[in-house]
Amino acid sequence: MSRPWCCALPGGVRIAVQITPNAKKTEVVGVQDDALKLKLQAQPIEGRANEALAKFLAAALSMPKSAVTITQGLRCKRKLVEVMSGVLTVAEVERLLVP
């Protein structure tokens, strides 16, 4: 099954995310418009939302935070995130993240 929001990379996966900062709590909303939609409790100032996103994804995927890198969209609501683990598959990412 094709998942346009998540694809395999050599040694990891790439995830397209759409964030909504300043939410009451950090949570996954679902998949919408070819991106994983997330609400983040953090504010989008001084990199706080990016930091919160990396922490949330690392915890949700049981990976160290050092394995999570935002590769595009540092100043946008839409971001590309790479999780370099060597063991994580697209199917596992979907199982762990999509409600």
Z-matrix of the N, CA and C atoms (Angstrom, degrees):
N
C 1 1.450
C 2 1.529 1 109.15
N 3 1.293 2 117.51 1 132.83
C 4 1.455 3 122.43 2 -178.76
C 5 1.526 4 110.87 3 -78.17
N 6 1.322 5 115.63 4 133.15
C 7 1.460 6 121.49 5 176.79
C 8 1.519 7 107.37 6 -123.80
N 9 1.333 8 118.02 7 93.08
C 10 1.467 9 119.39 8 -175.25
C 11 1.531 10 113.51 9 -62.66
N 12 1.319 11 118.40 10 -18.55
C 13 1.460 12 121.68 11 -178.83
C 14 1.526 13 112.35 12 -85.93
N 15 1.330 14 117.51 13 -12.39
C 16 1.459 15 120.87 14 -177.00
C 17 1.521 16 109.20 15 -142.73
N 18 1.333 17 117.11 16 130.07
C 19 1.455 18 119.60 17 178.37
C 20 1.526 19 109.87 18 -139.86
N 21 1.314 20 114.94 19 156.42
C 22 1.455 21 121.07 20 -179.92
C 23 1.525 22 110.41 21 -78.77
N 24 1.313 23 115.29 22 144.18
C 25 1.467 24 123.82 23 173.40
C 26 1.520 25 106.94 24 -125.08
N 27 1.318 26 118.59 25 160.15
C 28 1.468 27 118.62 26 172.30
C 29 1.530 28 109.19 27 -60.56
N 30 1.320 29 117.05 28 113.12
C 31 1.462 30 121.63 29 178.83
C 32 1.515 31 115.88 30 86.82
N 33 1.332 32 118.10 31 7.86
C 34 1.459 33 118.67 32 179.68
C 35 1.513 34 113.18 33 178.14
N 36 1.335 35 115.47 34 -155.68
C 37 1.461 36 122.16 35 179.67
C 38 1.525 37 109.99 36 -137.39
N 39 1.332 38 115.95 37 155.78
C 40 1.466 39 122.38 38 173.64
C 41 1.514 40 107.21 39 -115.29
N 42 1.330 41 116.39 40 131.77
C 43 1.458 42 122.03 41 -177.74
C 44 1.528 43 108.74 42 -122.62
N 45 1.343 44 116.53 43 127.59
C 46 1.461 45 121.67 44 173.04
C 47 1.527 46 107.05 45 -89.18
N 48 1.332 47 116.57 46 124.80
C 49 1.463 48 120.43 47 -179.04
C 50 1.516 49 110.44 48 -124.95
N 51 1.315 50 114.98 49 149.22
C 52 1.466 51 123.23 50 174.01
C 53 1.517 52 104.87 51 -121.44
N 54 1.338 53 117.34 52 118.25
C 55 1.456 54 119.00 53 -176.47
C 56 1.521 55 111.76 54 -105.92
N 57 1.322 56 113.81 55 152.40
C 58 1.454 57 122.44 56 170.54
C 59 1.523 58 105.95 57 -122.66
N 60 1.341 59 117.95 58 105.75
C 61 1.465 60 119.72 59 -179.46
C 62 1.521 61 111.70 60 -77.74
N 63 1.330 62 116.02 61 172.71
C 64 1.478 63 123.78 62 178.06
C 65 1.520 64 113.24 63 62.37
N 66 1.324 65 117.74 64 29.42
C 67 1.468 66 120.56 65 178.45
C 68 1.531 67 109.51 66 -81.02
N 69 1.328 68 116.10 67 165.00
C 70 1.469 69 119.95 68 178.43
C 71 1.523 70 111.37 69 -66.49
N 72 1.338 71 116.60 70 -34.16
C 73 1.461 72 120.09 71 176.42
C 74 1.518 73 109.27 72 -149.49
N 75 1.325 74 115.18 73 159.06
C 76 1.452 75 120.39 74 179.59
C 77 1.526 76 108.48 75 -85.47
N 78 1.345 77 115.75 76 125.66
C 79 1.465 78 119.71 77 -178.95
C 80 1.523 79 110.31 78 -162.72
N 81 1.337 80 114.86 79 159.77
C 82 1.458 81 121.78 80 174.07
C 83 1.516 82 107.58 81 -85.47
N 84 1.335 83 116.69 82 130.21
C 85 1.464 84 121.59 83 178.54
C 86 1.526 85 109.64 84 -89.56
N 87 1.333 86 116.87 85 -39.47
C 88 1.454 87 122.07 86 -178.90
C 89 1.516 88 109.76 87 147.16
N 90 1.322 89 116.59 88 -166.16
C 91 1.459 90 121.34 89 179.34
C 92 1.524 91 108.25 90 -103.00
N 93 1.334 92 115.39 91 129.59
C 94 1.461 93 120.47 92 -179.41
C 95 1.530 94 108.79 93 -149.00
N 96 1.324 95 116.99 94 134.61
C 97 1.468 96 122.44 95 177.82
C 98 1.534 97 112.34 96 52.46
N 99 1.300 98 117.88 97 48.43
C 100 1.466 99 123.24 98 177.18
C 101 1.524 100 113.77 99 61.52
N 102 1.317 101 118.09 100 27.97
C 103 1.458 102 121.67 101 176.76
C 104 1.526 103 109.57 102 -145.36
N 105 1.332 104 115.26 103 151.30
C 106 1.454 105 121.20 104 173.25
C 107 1.521 106 106.61 105 -79.85
N 108 1.319 107 117.16 106 119.80
C 109 1.460 108 121.02 107 -176.24
C 110 1.530 109 109.77 108 -91.75
N 111 1.339 110 115.31 109 127.02
C 112 1.463 111 121.98 110 -177.94
C 113 1.518 112 110.75 111 -127.55
N 114 1.318 113 115.41 112 144.17
C 115 1.462 114 121.01 113 168.90
C 116 1.524 115 106.08 114 -102.75
N 117 1.332 116 116.07 115 134.55
C 118 1.460 117 121.10 116 178.47
C 119 1.523 118 109.50 117 -119.49
N 120 1.318 119 115.66 118 135.12
C 121 1.453 120 120.90 119 179.26
C 122 1.532 121 110.77 120 -70.90
N 123 1.315 122 117.23 121 -22.88
C 124 1.463 123 122.05 122 -175.71
C 125 1.524 124 112.60 123 -73.22
N 126 1.331 125 114.74 124 156.05
C 127 1.456 126 121.14 125 176.36
C 128 1.527 127 109.58 126 -87.88
N 129 1.334 128 117.28 127 150.28
C 130 1.468 129 120.30 128 -177.75
C 131 1.528 130 112.67 129 -84.96
N 132 1.333 131 116.67 130 48.41
C 133 1.461 132 119.59 131 177.47
C 134 1.521 133 109.96 132 -125.89
N 135 1.329 134 116.13 133 144.50
C 136 1.463 135 123.29 134 177.30
C 137 1.527 136 112.62 135 53.35
N 138 1.331 137 117.57 136 32.86
C 139 1.458 138 120.93 137 176.29
C 140 1.514 139 115.76 138 76.09
N 141 1.323 140 117.45 139 8.98
C 142 1.479 141 120.01 140 -177.26
C 143 1.525 142 112.28 141 -63.47
N 144 1.335 143 117.08 142 -40.99
C 145 1.466 144 120.07 143 -179.66
C 146 1.529 145 110.43 144 -66.82
N 147 1.323 146 117.60 145 -39.77
C 148 1.470 147 120.70 146 177.84
C 149 1.525 148 110.73 147 -63.82
N 150 1.321 149 116.72 148 -42.48
C 151 1.465 150 121.96 149 178.17
C 152 1.531 151 110.12 150 -61.86
N 153 1.338 152 116.23 151 -45.29
C 154 1.465 153 121.10 152 179.63
C 155 1.526 154 111.16 153 -63.52
N 156 1.331 155 116.60 154 -39.83
C 157 1.463 156 120.77 155 178.48
C 158 1.524 157 110.81 156 -62.48
N 159 1.315 158 117.53 157 -48.24
C 160 1.467 159 121.12 158 -179.82
C 161 1.522 160 110.91 159 -61.37
N 162 1.330 161 117.27 160 -43.34
C 163 1.479 162 121.25 161 179.25
C 164 1.526 163 110.98 162 -63.16
N 165 1.343 164 115.74 163 -45.67
C 166 1.462 165 120.31 164 -178.53
C 167 1.523 166 111.13 165 -61.79
N 168 1.337 167 117.27 166 -48.92
C 169 1.468 168 120.35 167 -179.03
C 170 1.520 169 111.59 168 -63.70
N 171 1.328 170 117.23 169 -41.40
C 172 1.466 171 120.42 170 178.79
C 173 1.532 172 110.48 171 -60.28
N 174 1.324 173 116.59 172 -45.53
C 175 1.467 174 120.01 173 -179.80
C 176 1.528 175 111.28 174 -66.19
N 177 1.337 176 116.62 175 -45.15
C 178 1.468 177 120.89 176 -177.93
C 179 1.528 178 111.93 177 -63.64
N 180 1.331 179 116.71 178 -32.04
C 181 1.468 180 121.35 179 -177.83
C 182 1.530 181 112.58 180 -98.23
N 183 1.332 182 117.01 181 4.59
C 184 1.476 183 122.71 182 -178.50
C 185 1.523 184 111.81 183 54.58
N 186 1.318 185 115.16 184 46.85
C 187 1.461 186 122.46 185 179.61
C 188 1.526 187 108.65 186 -121.58
N 189 1.326 188 117.17 187 155.80
C 190 1.464 189 118.16 188 172.05
C 191 1.523 190 109.60 189 -69.00
N 192 1.323 191 117.18 190 149.43
C 193 1.465 192 120.66 191 -179.25
C 194 1.523 193 111.17 192 -59.69
N 195 1.313 194 116.88 193 -27.66
C 196 1.467 195 120.91 194 179.79
C 197 1.528 196 112.22 195 -65.96
N 198 1.342 197 118.14 196 -17.04
C 199 1.463 198 121.69 197 179.65
C 200 1.526 199 111.99 198 -83.19
N 201 1.340 200 116.97 199 -11.16
C 202 1.469 201 122.07 200 -175.47
C 203 1.529 202 109.74 201 -104.66
N 204 1.348 203 116.18 202 123.91
C 205 1.460 204 121.52 203 179.59
C 206 1.519 205 109.97 204 -132.11
N 207 1.327 206 116.42 205 129.51
C 208 1.465 207 120.66 206 173.57
C 209 1.524 208 105.97 207 -85.17
N 210 1.334 209 116.62 208 113.37
C 211 1.466 210 120.56 209 -174.09
C 212 1.527 211 113.36 210 -96.09
N 213 1.322 212 117.48 211 -22.18
C 214 1.469 213 121.37 212 177.20
C 215 1.515 214 109.40 213 -144.94
N 216 1.330 215 116.36 214 146.32
C 217 1.456 216 120.66 215 173.32
C 218 1.510 217 115.50 216 87.90
N 219 1.326 218 117.92 217 29.46
C 220 1.460 219 119.77 218 -179.14
C 221 1.527 220 112.89 219 -57.46
N 222 1.336 221 117.33 220 -27.91
C 223 1.462 222 120.54 221 -179.21
C 224 1.527 223 112.26 222 -112.87
N 225 1.328 224 117.07 223 16.07
C 226 1.467 225 121.91 224 -178.15
C 227 1.523 226 110.15 225 -121.30
N 228 1.324 227 115.86 226 165.11
C 229 1.463 228 120.30 227 175.18
C 230 1.522 229 111.30 228 -77.31
N 231 1.326 230 116.07 229 -25.71
C 232 1.469 231 120.29 230 177.95
C 233 1.524 232 108.08 231 -97.95
N 234 1.335 233 116.01 232 128.27
C 235 1.457 234 121.20 233 -174.10
C 236 1.521 235 111.29 234 -135.60
N 237 1.317 236 116.00 235 155.44
C 238 1.452 237 122.20 236 168.72
C 239 1.515 238 107.29 237 -110.32
N 240 1.319 239 115.40 238 128.70
C 241 1.458 240 121.37 239 -177.91
C 242 1.520 241 108.33 240 -121.80
N 243 1.321 242 116.08 241 133.72
C 244 1.463 243 120.63 242 175.23
C 245 1.521 244 108.71 243 -109.79
N 246 1.334 245 115.20 244 132.57
C 247 1.454 246 121.93 245 176.26
C 248 1.520 247 106.18 246 -115.72
N 249 1.317 248 115.97 247 108.78
C 250 1.458 249 121.38 248 -176.75
C 251 1.529 250 108.80 249 -99.36
N 252 1.317 251 115.44 250 104.54
C 253 1.459 252 119.59 251 -176.22
C 254 1.517 253 113.19 252 -126.27
N 255 1.333 254 116.12 253 -26.74
C 256 1.455 255 119.13 254 -176.13
C 257 1.515 256 113.58 255 83.59
N 258 1.335 257 117.37 256 -18.55
C 259 1.470 258 119.57 257 -176.68
C 260 1.529 259 113.43 258 -124.11
N 261 1.319 260 117.30 259 -16.16
C 262 1.458 261 121.15 260 -175.64
C 263 1.528 262 110.80 261 -78.22
N 264 1.340 263 116.81 262 132.18
C 265 1.463 264 120.99 263 177.68
C 266 1.531 265 109.73 264 -108.51
N 267 1.326 266 116.11 265 164.49
C 268 1.458 267 121.50 266 177.86
C 269 1.532 268 109.94 267 -59.84
N 270 1.325 269 117.13 268 -41.77
C 271 1.473 270 121.02 269 179.99
C 272 1.530 271 110.91 270 -62.67
N 273 1.334 272 117.28 271 -40.07
C 274 1.479 273 120.00 272 178.78
C 275 1.518 274 110.99 273 -66.83
N 276 1.332 275 117.18 274 -39.85
C 277 1.468 276 121.07 275 178.40
C 278 1.524 277 109.22 276 -60.24
N 279 1.309 278 116.96 277 -45.70
C 280 1.464 279 120.63 278 179.32
C 281 1.523 280 110.88 279 -62.29
N 282 1.318 281 116.85 280 -44.13
C 283 1.472 282 120.88 281 -179.63
C 284 1.528 283 111.16 282 -62.70
N 285 1.320 284 116.84 283 -39.44
C 286 1.466 285 120.56 284 -176.25
C 287 1.539 286 113.73 285 -80.52
N 288 1.327 287 117.24 286 -27.76
C 289 1.467 288 119.44 287 -172.82
C 290 1.518 289 116.29 288 -106.09
N 291 1.330 290 117.72 289 -34.20
C 292 1.470 291 119.60 290 -173.09
C 293 1.523 292 109.91 291 -86.87
N 294 1.352 293 115.81 292 123.92
C 295 1.479 294 119.23 293 -177.76
C 296 1.525 295 112.15 294 -68.20
